[in-house]
Amino acid sequence: RTRQIQTITTKRPSSSSYQQQQSHRHLSNFSFIDESSTKKQKTASNKTALILGSSGILGKTIVQHLSHDLQMTIIGADVIDPVKKKDIDALDAFIPLQHTSNATELTKSLSLGMRNINDGKEKVVMVDAIICASGGWEGDPTSSYLPGRLLEEEEDGITPEMAAEEWGKVLDKMLQMNLHPVLAAGNVASTHMANQGLFVAFGATAALMPTPGMAAYGAAKAATHQYIQTLGAMTGLGIGHNKIRKDAKKFRRGKPYLDDMTAVAILPTMLDTPTNRKFATRKDDFNAWTKPIDIAEEIGKWVVEPYLRPSSGSLIKVYPPRFQPGDDDSDGEWSKSTFGQVR
């Protein structure tokens, strides 16, 4: 299929290199939801996905799989413009975001981007899946200031104010990268999610437990887990005790997108990406790390076949590949990553 792209301008214009490479494209063939043909089963080519973090390694892998393998219509959104031709060709529209957006600015930018996509259209562009693939890691600051010191005293050249500022920057960064995009995407779901929608966010296996040395990262990921569990409980497919289900039913009134939407958090352990390899030790075996394509393919199954999805509100742990010994004449091979519900 011929793919055409439109850049949605919010506050940050896209780079000149991106504009040059996509100047021959424009959005004209979106997959609109035909409410009159509910009896006709959708195929992947009828579906549309919004992918936040579409320029990252994980995001690009998901974009490529859903676009090329499943022939879906893809709306990308990121603080970094796609540059390579194959990444541009895989998108049908792109919403540029600001690096330093707070939750309010990010939510407004996404909402404006989706509204601009709809300008001049007879029908509202609905999305079948919203996938929040944006994220990042940074450890807590190593600088410290011993309690009980006077304000004017320094500890190894670090004042209390300097230590506080460093901690605040790491906390802001982790929230901006890992939590705010998920919350902003939840707002988009309230206005643009189609029937039987899929909402996917990325948590972390590490955040199921205490995270010494990376409290800011752990807090952001744990908050993501809580949001997905809450969002999932509010859907008609959510699980929980009677009071939660009763309260959720009241909340869903006037919000039909929640009736059959599935919200899921995927919790990887270690993704095989160039950045993670930089921090690897000699003992690390990259074969035992989760390949981004394994996650992309699992999400693709959930998009195409709703009955394969986990329960709404689930936290799905990604179990890394395992070595499977072969027969006498074979050296064996590594399996793909597997997925299992932990909560």
KAJODA-V343558 format. One line per field, one symbol per residue. phi: phi as a letter, one per 40 degrees, with the letter a starting at -180 (. if undefined). psi: psi as a letter, one per 40 degrees, with the letter a starting at -180 (. if undefined). Layout:
BEGIN
phi->???
psi->???
END
This chain:
BEGIN
phi->.cbbbbcccbcbcccccccccbccbacabcccccccbcccccbcccbbbbbcgcccccccccdccccccbfccbbcaacbccbcdcccccbbaabcbccbccccccccccccccccccdgccbccbbcabbccciabaccdccabccgccdccbbfgbcdcccccccccccdcccccbbdccccccccdcbbcccfcbbbbbcaddccbdbdgaccccccccccdcccccccccccbcbicdccccccccccdgbcccdbcbbbbcbcbaccbdccccccbcccbccccccdcccdcccdccccbdccccccgcbbcccccbcbdccdcbcgaccccbbacba
psi->ihhiihhhhbdhiiiddddddedeiihefigihgeefdehhiideeihihhhfeeidddddddddddddefihhhihiehihdidddddeidihhhiidfhadddddddddddddddeheidihhiidhhhgeiiiihiiieiihhieiideiihfehiddddddddddddddddddddddddddddddeeehiifihhhihahddeeiighefdddddddddddddddddddeieeiiiiddddddddddehegddedfihhihhgidhigidddddeiidehhddeihhdddddddddddddgdeeiiiheihhhhhiiihhiaadeieiihiiiihihd.
END
